[in-house]
Amino acid sequence: MSPRETYLVETATRLQRRIPVGEPVLNPVTSVIAGRRNNPPDPVARIRSLAVYNPIHYMELPELFMEFICSMTGKSPSTTGAGSEGALTKGPFNSMPLIVDLNNALVSWILTGYDGFLSSAGHVGPKYRVDHDISLLVPEIWCRMTAHERDPAFLIKNGYLEKCEDFLHSGPPVLASRLGYRITMRFVITFFGRVFNHPNTVITPDMLRPENQDWEVFVDGIENIIDTHRDVAAKYFRDGGIDLACPPLKALLHIMLENNYDGKGLDHPEIRRLFTYEDLVGSSWYASRLAAKQELDVWSSRRNIGYLEKFVTERKNHEVAAHLGLTSRLAQARQQLKDRVAPEYLQFLHGTIGLDPACLPKGVKA
């Protein structure tokens, strides 16, 4: 963006929000819409279908984190592979157990209250190749929606989103509910209509319901997802990650592997409640994250004070210490330590991500 365009955008935003000159114009991120690559079946390459998503899906946290845990992707034109090969599966580039990343991600999602949307790339159903066209359209759609129109509760209540339901098809139940909610033609007419004159010709009825393109391909795509959920979840049991999982993710991993946790399925109210803000902030496991963060901060302060005290007391460093004002910095560090050891510090940390107790340095215990 050119300097002139940047200035015009900022000035227009300032005027519209009535922000006085001299105060910053903030542009917070209010929506997170992850990409989801899909593909039709490729018998030659022995790649199964993943063409079950319509252009935009909304997922509540349990279904969303099944997606994140699995990190499943469809076949890309530039690769020959497909399956669980997303960002959270890059083990060689991450020295921490993967469950730590997932614990942190879940806590941050619950605390910030972001809603989980997915947009399709590659294909919508087996018949429509869209590449990244929908991915490029979604920001145009979202920026023309008001804040309350982006609220999933509003979209569901007013028929803009429909829930995907399990169904029977020549065998055991097909767990289509794992797809969450998907947009309807009413969504297309209302919101895509703010960009296109004839939105129903851009997004057709059988794009909204990919099963109508080919029921067998759709069913196999769902089964492909469930099979991959099961395979990925099993790895967390083999590597011990299940023992470090926070309670919501422990329940989810059991459900991905066994379709239940202590006899409760994914739709059980007790399972759903584990993913709520109220349950998080009132839980003992979140309290232990805050305690671990306090212990780490206290340990860090004491270490820093030790470095400063050693440096300023050595005669050869007196001139440098005076030039850098290390005596006042040492006083600040000591005050910081007093603040961090106080019981009130835990309340100060309330609402933050805290620290996974598994990440405490050796010898530091919460």
N, C-alpha and C positions, 0 to 999 in steps of 0.2 A: 504494500500500500504506500502511495506517495505521501510526502509530508503534507501536501494540501488536503488530500483525502483524509488523512489521520486527523488533521486540525478540524475539518468540517464535521467528521463523525463525533469527535469529542465535544465540539461546541454545540452541535445539535442535541447531544445527550445532556449536556449541562443545562441548556435552555429548557428542554422538555422536563427535566427533573427539578428545575429551579435550584441548581447548585450554585452558591456564590462563587465568584472569581477568587482564586487562591485556595479553594478546597479541592481535593482530588476527586476525579471522576472514576469511580470504581465500577468494574464490569465483572461481577461475580459469575462463576459457573453455576448454573441452576439446573442443568440437565446432563445426565450421562447416558449416552446411547451407544452401546457396544456394537461392533460389527460381527456378523455371523455369516461365514462363507458356506454356501450350499452347493451340492452337485447331484446330478442324476446318476443312476447306476452306470458303471462302466464294466461290463462283463469281461472284456479283454484284459483290462488291468486288474481285475478282481477287486474293484472298489465298489462298496455298497452305496446305496442311495442315502443322501442326507437332504433330500428336497421336500421337507415337511413344514417349513416355516413360510408364513406369508410375509409381505413386505416389512411390517413392524409388529413386534410382539412386546407385551409388557409382562414381566415376571416378578412375582413377589420373592422375598429374599430366599426362602428354601429352594425354589426352582432356579433362581438366578445363581445361587452358589453351587448347585449341581453343575450348571454350565461352567462356572469358574473352576471348580475342582477338576472337571473333566478336560477343560480347555480343548474341546473337540473342534475340528475344522474340516470343511469339505475339501475336495481336490481343487488345487489351484492350477491354472493353465501353465504356470512356470515350474510346477513340481510334479512328481509322479506319486507322491504320498498323500495320505489323508488319515484322519483319525485324531487321536489325542496327541497333538503336537503344538499346542498353543504356548503362550508366554509363561504360564506357571508350570510347565513341564521341562523347562530348560535346566535340568539338574546340574550339568557341568559348569554352569555360569553362576551358581548360587551355592554358597558354602553353608547356608542354614537349611535345616529340614523344611521341606515345602509346607508342612502344616503350620509353621510359624508365620509364613506369608499369609496363609488363609485365615489364621486367627486374627492377625492385624487387619486384614481387609474386611472381615466381617464386623469387627468392632467399629471400624471407621464408617462403614456403610450404615450401621444402626445408629451411631451417634449423629451423623450428618443428616440422616433422613432422606438421602437420595433415592429416587425411584429407578428401578432397573428396566430399561428398554433395550431391545435388540433390533437392529436393522439388517436386512438381508443383502448379501452380495453374491455374485456368481449366478445363481439360479433361484427362481421362485417356482417351486414345483419342477417336475422333470422337463416341462415343455418350454418354459420361458427363461431364456438367458438374459440376464440384466447386468452382468459384470458389476461395476460400481455405480451404476446410474442411480439406484435408490439411495445409496450411501451419500451421494452428492445432493440428492433432493431433500433428505431429512433436515439438514440445517435450514433450508429455505422454508420448509413446512413449520418447523419448530419456532423460528423467529417471528412467524406470523400468528402464533398462538399466544393468548394471554396466559398469565401464570395459573389462573384457576382452570383454564382449558387443558393445561398439561397435567393436571392432578389426576392420577389414575382413578380415584374414587369418583370424580366427576365424569370421566370418560366411560367408566363401567355403568354408572347409574343412568346415563343418558344414551346408552346403546352404541357408543363409539368403539367399545371393546367388547368382545365376546369371549367367554371362558372356553378353553379347549377341554373336552370331557373324554374320559375313558370310554371305550366301546368294545364290542365283541365282533370278531371277524375270523371265522374258521379256526377257532382255537381259544387259548386263554385271553383274558382282557388285554387290549392294546392300551398302554398307559399314555395316551395322548395328553393327559392333564399335565404331564411334565413340560409341555410347551407353554404353560401359563395362559395368557390372554392374547388375542390377536385383533387387529383392526377390522372394522366392518365397512360396508359400502357407505354407511352414513358418515364414517370418519373420512372416507375418500372424498365424497361429495362436498362435505363441509370444509375440510382443511386443505386437501389437495386442490380444491376448487379455488383457493386463494392464490394459486400459482397457475393453474390450467383452466382454459375455458371449458373443456370437456374431460374432466378428471376420470370419468368412468371408462373412457377409451384408453387411458394410460394404465390404470389399475383395473383389471377386469375381474368379474366374479370368480372365475376359476383360479386367479392369482390369490384371491383372498381365502379360498378354500382349496389348497393344493390337492387334497384327497380326490377332488372331482376330476383332476387331470388323469390320475391313475391310482386306483385304490390299492393295488398290490405294491406299487412302488412306495406309496405313502406308509403302508403298514410296515414294510421292510425298513423304511427310514426310521420309524419310531423304535422298532426292535434293535436297529443298529445303535441308536442312542442309549437305550437301556443296557444293551450288552457292553457298551463302552463305559457307561457309568459303573457297571459291576466290575469290569476289569481294572479300572483306575482306582476305585475304592479299595479293592483287594490289596493294592500296593501299599496303602497306608497301614493295613494290618500287618503286612509282612515286614515293613521297615520300622515298625514301632511308632509311627506318627499318630496312630489312633490314641496312644497313651498321652500325647501332648495336646490333643485336640480339645478346644473349649466345648462345653456341653452341647451347644447347638450343632456344631460341626461333627461331634462324635455321633449324635443322633442321625445326622444326615448321611454320614459315611456308612452307618449300619443299614439305613434304608436303601442307599444306593446298591449295597451288596446283597442285602437279604429282604428288601422291601418292607422291613418293619424294624422298630427299635423298642425292645421290651413289650412286644405285642402291639405297638402303636404304629399306624401307617402315616404317610406324609400328610394326610388331611386331618389327622387327629388334633383337636384344639390344644392339647398339651405340647405337641411338637411345634405347632405354629406359634404358640406363645413364647417359646424359647428365642424367637427371632425379633421380639419387640423391644422397644427402647426401655419400657418399664421393667421388663424382666432382666435386661442387661444391667441397668444401673443399680438394681436391687439385689444382684446376685453376688455370692461369695467369690466366684471366680473373677468377676470384674474388680471387686475389692482387692483381691490378691494381685491383680495387674497394677493397681494404683500403689499398693504397698511395695511392689517390686520396683516401680519407678522412683518412689521416695528413697528406697535403699540405694539405688544406683546414683541418684542425685547427691545423696549424703556422701557416699563413697567417692564420687567425683570431686566434690567440694574439698573433702579432706586431703585427697591426693594433690589437688591444685594448691591448697594452702601449704602443704609440705614442700612442693617445688619452690614456691615463692619464698618461704622462710629460709630454705637452704640457700637460695640465690642471694637474697638481700643481706644475709649475715656474713657472706664471704667478702673479705676486705677488697679483693681484686675487682669486685662487681659494684662497689659503692657508687662510682661515678655513673655507670650505666643505669643502676637502680634509681638514682636521683633523677636522671634525665627522663626515664620512662615513668616516673611517678609510681614506682612499685610499692612504696609504703602505703599510699592511699588505696592502691589496688588490693593489697593484702588486707587492709581493713574492710574493704568491700567484700572480699572473699569470706572473711570471718563472719560478717553479718549475714551473708548469703547462707552459710552453713547453719547459723542459728535459725534462720527462717525455714530451712529445709528439715531440720530435726524436730521442729515444732509440730504438735498434732494437727494444727490448722492447715499444714501443708497438704495433707490428704484431701481436705475440702477444696483447696486451690486446684488440685489435680483433677477433681471430679469433672467429668465431661470431656476429658482428654482420652487419647488412645491408651495411655499408660504404658506398661512394658510387659511383654510375655515373660513370666518368671523363668522360662527355659533359657532366656537370653541374658540372665544375670552373669557377670564375670565370675570365674571360679573363686570361691572364698567369700563371695558376697551373697547373703541369704536374706530373702524378704521375711 
